Amino acid sequence: MLTAQGLTKAYPGGEAVLEDVSFELGPEETLSVVGPSGCGKTTLLYLLCGLLLPDKGEATLAGRPVRKPTPEAAVVLQDYGLLPWRTVLENAALGLKLQGAPRRKREEEARRQLAAMGLAGRERDYPSMLSGGEKQRVAIARAFACRPKLLLMDEPFSSLDAMTREKLQDAMIEQWRKHRLPWVVVTHGLDEAALLGKKILVLAGRPARAAAAFDNPMFGDPEQRNMKEHFELVRSLRQSLENAG
């Protein structure tokens, strides 16, 4: 479904950021990417959605090379990307509007996704009236409304308090149970990586390379947070980062 083969990227001036990063993601799988700050996690995400082009290697989505942004891949950035002069409903429907969907269809789907994110009744509010967690839910609802083949998220919950973050993580997993939408999430949180990734990729070094990869058979289990295996996975992630550093 999504394949990264030998992705390598350097910025102007010659400083290499990523080197020879490869992985495969199946149609119903999710991937968490963890690593130290500044190691190139966000750069990898931009290569996967076509906002950047690799110097070497290639990313393919559904068998087609990723060379520019595509509606098949929805991106949720750290700053939410909401338009302050548009209502919650209009923001949630924006992607569908850009795709040319009729107004009735896009509003119906936006309402459905907002309700799934716990925002029913907030459709006429503006972003300035929302908390950080609510803004993030609008951004996620907008992404799901577009029915993409892939969801890409860059530190989506990093600025939220612990309880709000857990609620949104649970909401994301519930959406996955319903739609089986594959995603790639970049995160600093090892616990979050273990919760949101059926697969987990550890980046480390300068330039960053794939230091380790883990499978997570617990993914999607509502009891994962309380499982002994979950804590063992988080411990293994921490140890792999320490060893790579």
N, C-alpha and C positions, 0 to 999 in steps of 0.2 A: 504493500500500500504506500508507505513512505520509506524511501531508501536514501541513506547518505553514504556515499562511497568516496573515501579519501579526501574529504573536505579540508582544504588548506586556504588560509587567508592571512594576508599581511596588509597593514595600513600604510599610507604614504610615508615615506621615510625608511621603509624596509623592515619595520618591526613586525615579526611574525606573531600572530595571535592564536591561530589554530593550525594544527598540522596533522594531516592524515586521520581525520575523525570519520569513523564508519559505524553504521548500525542499520538495522531493519526494524520496521514497525508494521505489524499486521493490521488488518481492517478493523478489529475490535480491541486493539491493544492501546495502552497508554505508556508514556515514557516520562520519567522525571530526570532532569539533568542537574547535578550538583557539582560544586567546586568552589575554590576560594574566590573572593572578590577580585574582579579584573582578569579572570582567567579566560574569558572569551565565551561565556555561556550565552549572553545576549547576542553576540556576533553569530554564534551558531544558529540561533533562532531566526535572525535576519536572513541567513543563507537559506534556511528551510522555506521561507515564505517569499523569497525573491526580492527583498529589499536591498540585499547585497548579492553580488556574484562572487563565487569562489575563484581564487587564483589557480587552483588545481582541484580536481575531483568534481563530483556532480551530485546534486540532490534530485530525486525523481518522486513525483506524486502520482499515484495511479498509473505508473509506467511512463509518464511524460516528464521531461526535464523541467526543473523549476528555474526559470530565467527572469521572471518578473512577477509581481503580485498577482494573485488569481482569486476569484470569488470562492474557489474550492477550499481555500485555507483562510480561516478567520483568525485574526490576531487580537489578543487582549493585552494591552500595554500597562505599565505601572501607573500611568497618570490617567487611566480610564478612557481618555479620548472622547468624553462627552461634550456636546456643544451646549454652552451655558444658556443660549437664547432659545433652545428647543426644550419642550416638555420631556418628561420621562418616556411617555409613549412615543413621541417623535424620535427621540434618541434610540429607543429600542427597535424602531421600525426603519432606521436610517439605511442600514445595509440592504434591506429589501427594496427600499426606494431607489437606491443606486443601481440595483439590478433590474429596475423597471417594473416591479410588481405593482398591480393595481392597489389603490389606496385601501379598499375594504379588506383585501387579502392580507396586506402587510400589517394593518392594524389588528386584525384578528389574531395573526400569528404572534405579533408583539405582545398583545394582551395575554396570550396563552403562556408565553415564556416568562413574562413578568410575574404572573401568578405562580408559576413553578419555582421562581426565585423568592417567593414570599412578599411580592410587591404589589399585589392586587390592591386597588384603591389609591395608589400613588401616581397613577398615569398622568394626571394634570399638574403634578408638581414639577419644579425646575431643579436642575442639579444643585443649585445653591441651598436648596431646602433639604438635601439628603446628607446622611452621614457618609463617611468613607466606605463603610461596608455596603451601604445601599447603592452608592455609585458603582462599586465594583459589580454588584449584582445586575445593575442595568447593563453594564458593558458585557457581562456574560450572557444575559438574556438576548442582547443584540446579536452576539455571535451565534448562539443557538438558533435564533430566528431565521438566519440565512441558510440553515441546513447545509453547512459546509461538509466537506469530506474529512477535514482535519481542523483541529483547534490548537492554536499556539498561544501560550501564556507566559509572560515575562514577569516573574516575581509578583503574581497577582494579589497576594494577601499580605505582603511584607509590612505594610504600614498600619495594619489592623491590630486591635487588641486580641488577646488569646481566645476569648470566648467567641467573638465575631468571626475570627479566622476559622475556628473549628466548625461553626455553623455553615460557613461557605464551603469548606472542604466537604462536609456531609452533603450539602446541596449539589455540589459538583458530582459526587459519587452517585447520588440518586439519579441525576440526569444521565449519567453513563449507564446505569442499570436499565433505564427506559429506552435510550437511543443508541447505545453502544458506539458513541462517537469517539474516535481515537483522538488523543491529544498529546502534545509535548509541553511540559511545564518546566520552566527554569526556576529554581528556588535555592535559597541559602539554607533552608531548614531541612535537616536530615529527617526529622519526624514527618514533616510534610511530604518529603520525597518518598518516604516509605508508604505513606497513605495514598498518594495520588498516582504512583507509578506501578503499572504491572511489570514494567522493566525500569531499571535505574541505571543511568550512565554517570560515572564519576570522571570529571575532567580535572586535570592537574598538570602543573609544569608551565614553562614559558619558552616556547609556545605551548599551548594546552594540547594535550593528547588524551585519549581514552585510557585512564589509569586502571579502571575496573568496571565491570558490568554485573548486574544482579537481576535475577528473576524474582518476582514477588507473587507467589501463589495465593497470598492472603488478599490481594487487591479485590475490592468490592464487597468484602465481608463487613457487615455493619459492626461486628465485634472486634475488628482488627486492633483498635487502639488498646484493648485490654489483653491481647494475646501475648504470651511469652515470646512467640516467634517474632512478633513485631519489634519488641525491644532488642532481640538478638540481631535483627536486620539493621536497626539503627546503629547498634554497636559496631557491626561489620562495616557499615558505611563510614563511620567515624574513623575506624582503624585504617580503612583503605586510604582515606584522605591524609591521615597522619603519616602513613608509610610513603605515600607519594610525595609529601612535602619534604 
